[in-house]
Amino acid sequence: MKQLFFVAVGIVIGFAAAHRIANTPRGARFFADVDARTKAFTGAVADGYRSREAELRTDG
C-alpha cells in the first residue's frame, strides 16, 4: 500500500511539473515536438498494420 501511495504521489508531481514546463515557450515547443513525433509514429504503425492486413487478405 505504501508503494502505491508513492507511485500516486510521483504521478501527481510529474503532471504538475509537466504543466509548469508546458507554460514556458521552450517547454511548449518541446511538448509540441513530442506530440508531432508521437503522431508520426502512430501513423506509421497504423499504415503498416493496414498494409499487412491487405497483404494477408489478398494471399488468403
N, C-alpha and C positions, 0 to 999 in steps of 0.2 A: 504494500500500500504506500509505503514511503517513496518507493521508486516511481510509482505512478504520479505522486504529487510533484516530484522533481521534474518529471517529463512535462507535466502540465505547466509548471512554472517556466520551464525552458521555452516551451512553445509560445507562451504569452510574452515573454521577454523578446523572443525572436520577432514576433509580429510587431511589437512596439518599436523595436529597433528598425525594422524594415519600413515601417510607416514614417518614422522620423527621417530616415535616409532618403526615402522617395520624395520628401518635400523639398529637398535641395535640388538645384539644377543638375548637378553631376549625378546624383542618385536617380533622378528621373530618367536621365539618358541611359544609365546603367540598366534600370528595370525595363526600359523600352527596348534596349538591345537584347536582353534576356527573353523578353516576350517575342520579339521577332525571330530569334533563333529557335525558340520552342515551337512557334507556329510553322517554321520551315521544316523542322524535324518531324513534327506530327503529320504535316502534309506529305512529306516523302514516305513516311511509313504507310499512310493511307493509300498513296499511289501504288506503292509496292504490293500492298495487300490486294488492291483491286486488279492489278496486273497479273499477279499469281493466281487469283481466283478465276480470272478469264482464261488463263492457260489451262487450268485444271478442268474447266467446263468444256473447252474445245478438245482436250485429249481424251476425256471420258466418254 
